Amino acid sequence: MSVFTPLERHELEAFLAPYGLGRLLEFEGIAAGTENSNFFVSLEHGEYVLTLIERGPREDMGFFIALLDVLHAAGLPVPYAVRAQDGQALGELAGLPALLQPRLPGRHVAQPNPHHCQAVGELLARLHLATRAEMIERPSDRGLDWMLAEGPLQALRLDDDGRQLLKAALAEIVQLRPRLAHLPQANLHGDLFHDNVLFDGNRLSGVIDFYNACSGPMLYDLAIAANDWCVEPGGQFDHHRLNALLAGYAVLRPFSAAEAELWPAMLRIACVRFWLSRLIAAEAFAGQDVLIKDPEEFRRLLVARQTLDAGLGLPFAL
């Protein structure tokens, strides 16, 4: 189970007392986390999620809290920091920054269909439009600088084919970096996989886990989502789902010509980001009782993205 920092009932009760939300009924660790420790918490006055922030500097928490307040005020189905009775949004528990947030309704979908993908596209467009005019600056700590620094180190662990694949992808990032910097920007979720979205029936009811959120090119956020929501087991795109995702997005925010041109490359860049982070996690948590996602999934996706340039401009002609 991916709870890096276990909690005792008495310490959780002491932490929760200043919120004035009633007696602690029960709590349990959430197995799906890969970076932070998360718990479902049942209190007399409602259901909540408690997150212990295991990665990243404490000063970044102000960004996450402010971003979620903006998105909540814009009507997006996101969690937000519950304030203690003294008005504080960020607490400390077990020596770590801790956030208490409402538990959103719904379930994850294991096998997305075009309807789900269209809803995700619409959600991403709403998120970007809510933050584009007054973007909260925060460069990703796993952005292009990080990829170019970590890539050569992780390449040493790969076979010859893997090293060549990664080397070519990193060279493309270097070549395209000046153009990427001029793409339209907003605040991004940065990790919109299907296990971070909830559906209540056919309605998208919640988006969670904003701890990779940042500012950056909006197209990057969409590429991350497409590489998860719209793929077949072998890594190829299901174009019904892909077109639904892009149509759901573009009806609210049409794409620019530069975005259409750089879309295939951005899909590859998104593959590199998660291939590297999974390689690092697999090494760091080897042998531990922690959820480790397969790095090979994104190696296969990157291979599949090498031959898609010719067809991927079509969905933008909406």
Beta strands, then each sheet from edge to edge (+ up, - down):
strand 1: 24-29
strand 2: 37-43
strand 3: 46-52
strand 4: 91-93
strand 5: 96-102
strand 6: 185-188
strand 7: 197-200
strand 8: 203-207
strand 9: 214-217
sheet 1: 1+ 2- 3+ 5- 4+
sheet 2: 6+ 9-
sheet 3: 7+ 8-
end
